[in-house]
């Protein structure tokens, strides 16, 4: 389950920021998760809760914002929405797509004390 290593990475970033900025507790963590990134939000939530035990993020609320898939179609020269990673362009059916969004996992912000 790669969500466990992703959750561990989020907690590592939080701990590094706590050292840099001097906060003692995290109340909320907001992340952006691309719908094409292969991350299951429920599994990420479960893993986050597990790896936060005993850290300054224990009990913190994880808010997951889904980012839709988007690509540039080189055949029809337009930005298109994607709902599957290697799918065809919904406009022209072509497969010359350059992904622009939807595969990211980004820490957006923290609410801290």
C-alpha positions in Angstrom: 0.0 0.0 0.0 1.9 3.1 -1.2 -0.5 5.4 0.7 1.4 4.5 3.9 4.7 5.8 2.5 2.8 8.9 1.2 1.4 9.5 4.7 4.8 9.1 6.2 6.2 11.6 3.8 3.5 14.1 4.7 4.3 13.7 8.4 8.1 14.1 7.6 7.3 17.4 5.9 5.2 18.5 8.9 8.0 17.7 11.3 10.6 19.6 9.2 8.3 22.6 9.1 7.7 22.5 12.8 11.4 22.7 13.4 11.8 25.6 11.0 8.8 27.6 12.1 8.5 26.6 15.8 4.9 25.2 16.1 4.1 22.5 18.6 0.8 21.0 17.3 -1.0 20.5 14.0 -4.8 20.8 13.9 -5.4 20.4 10.2 -3.5 19.3 7.1 -4.9 20.1 3.6 -3.6 18.2 0.6 -4.4 18.1 -3.1 -4.6 14.6 -4.6 -4.9 14.1 -8.3 -7.7 11.7 -9.4 -5.2 10.1 -11.9 -2.4 9.6 -9.3 -3.5 6.2 -8.1 -4.0 7.4 -4.5 -7.1 6.1 -2.8 -8.3 8.9 -0.5 -9.8 6.6 2.2 -6.6 4.6 2.4 -4.5 7.8 2.6 -6.8 8.9 5.5 -6.4 5.6 7.3 -2.6 5.6 6.9 -2.3 9.3 7.9 -4.2 8.6 11.1 -1.9 5.6 11.8 1.4 7.3 11.2 0.4 10.5 13.1 0.2 8.6 16.4 2.8 9.9 18.8 3.7 12.9 16.6 2.8 16.6 16.8 0.1 15.8 14.1 -1.7 13.2 16.2 -5.4 13.9 16.0 -5.0 16.4 13.1 -7.7 16.5 10.5 -6.7 15.5 7.0 -8.6 17.4 4.3 -8.2 15.9 0.9 -9.0 18.1 -2.1 -9.4 16.1 -5.4 -7.8 17.6 -8.5 -9.3 16.5 -11.8 -7.3 15.1 -14.6 -6.4 17.4 -17.5 -4.2 17.1 -20.5 -3.2 18.9 -23.7 -4.3 17.1 -26.8 -1.7 17.6 -29.5 -4.1 16.3 -32.2 -6.9 18.8 -31.6 -4.8 21.5 -29.9 -6.9 22.0 -26.8 -7.0 21.3 -23.1 -9.3 18.4 -22.2 -10.5 16.7 -19.1 -9.3 13.2 -18.4 -10.9 10.6 -16.2 -8.4 7.7 -16.8 -4.6 7.9 -17.0 -4.0 6.5 -20.5 -7.4 7.3 -22.0 -8.2 8.8 -25.4 -8.9 12.5 -25.9 -12.7 12.9 -25.3 -12.8 15.4 -28.2 -11.0 13.7 -31.0 -10.2 10.2 -29.8 -6.5 10.7 -30.2 -3.8 9.5 -27.8 -1.2 12.2 -28.2 -1.9 13.7 -24.8 0.4 15.6 -22.5 -0.8 15.4 -18.9 -1.2 18.8 -17.2 -3.0 18.0 -14.0 -4.4 15.1 -12.0 -1.4 13.1 -11.0 -0.1 15.3 -8.1 0.0 14.9 -4.4 0.7 18.3 -2.8 0.7 19.6 0.7 -1.3 22.8 0.5 -1.3 24.2 4.0 -1.3 23.4 7.7 -3.4 24.8 10.6 -1.1 24.8 13.6 -0.8 26.0 17.2 
